[in-house]
Amino acid sequence: IVLPANGGIVSSLPQLTGTTADFPGINPGVVNNVRLRIKRNSDENYWNGLGGWSGTPVDLGAAQGVTVYTSTFDMAGVNLPTTPDLTSGVSYYITSSGRDNAAGGGNTEAFGSPRGSTVTVDKVGPDTGFQAPLDLAVLSTLNKIRGTAVDAIAGVTAPGQIEVAIGELSPGAGCWNGLVAGGTFTLAGCPIYYPITGADRAGTLAAGVWDVNVPPLTTQYTYRVWVRASDGAIPTPNQSSAAQTSTVTFSYNTSLPGVALTAPASLPAPGGNRSTAFGVSGTASETFGVAAASVAYQEGDTGMWYDNIVGTFYSVVPVWTTTTLNGSAPNYTFTTIPPVPAASTGRNYNIVPKAIGATGLEAVGGANTIKWDTSRPLSAVGV
């Protein structure tokens, strides 16, 4: 048996071919008859050449489309098992028996010679997945998209077997043109797939994990990525089904969040003079969400920052205190209660806000300055 080759993994059996030879090498006869058997190894049933399987051996010959030539033979594809007749994950053994034209009815070869072929059928495409970015992630940087492609039988062994597509979801709706340098989202009809190899995509595959370069992205845009793969089955590789094709959605944002204090009032406003405990509040905003807001407190004359652990203005760098954050993208408010300064006859303090966006990018807002004065005024009555 030549095709399908022994040890192969096949998605179908469109052809069956082999070679013939008679012995001895000097004055051999002619092989003028070949019979075949196709056995399903899982239950040892035999193909009957008519669209079914039999529990007893069936010899397939000329009546089932076996044609013998000078030194080769084949079997008509119409008489071979169709793809629905084959079971994925099951092996099949194909064996031949030739007969020469020697006098007295010829010499017949026994079935089961090592020149047969055992193949495994694979009709299922690879499973795919993503490792990065995570679904619904908000990112400020993305250089590589990474994922997995696994096929249990035929395998995925080369990066060219993996294809990706990238499309804008909002506010645009364009499809990637397949380039990294000079990459645009100007095509229509997503998903448009490209092998991860080729052009400057520079895709790799190792131990079932693939990656591919990312084209330029637009800040404050949301994207979807698709991945599918083809396995190594022959003659036609199996491609990932719709259920095996994975997608991931992410947003890209390099913009900093906005943050500002709303209370207390800052000098020289009258509300900037304080003598009793007060609250701090502010606003923060970011298109894809604010992860946290915090404040730091600085002593105006010394430049030292309040350290929550030490309980005094001890640090030379800001020490950020987490606030209570409320709201949803894009607008938030935050509140906190600051430490009460020591009694003073009029010392200035700076209150500085900070917001962390969903991407992890941080923005520090402008400071509000208050004057802390707990001394009582002096007055006198003149007579």
Secondary structure, DSSP 8 states (H G I E B T S, - for coil): --BS-TT-EES----EEEE---SSSSS---EEEEEEEEEETTTTEEE-SSS-EESS---B-GGGTEEE-SSEEEE-GGGS--GGGS-TT-EEEEEEEEEE--TTT--B--S--TTSEEEEE-----EEEEEES-TTEEES---EEEEEEE-SSS---SGGGEEEEEEEEES---B--S-STT----B-SS---EESSSTT---EEETTEEEEE-----TTEEEEEEEEEB-S-BSS--B--TTT-EEEEEEE-----EEEEEES--TTSGGGEE-S---EEEEEE-TT-EEEEEEEEEETTT--EEETTTTEEEESS---EE-EEEEETTEEEEEE--------EEEEEEEEEEEEETTS-EEE---EEEEEE----------
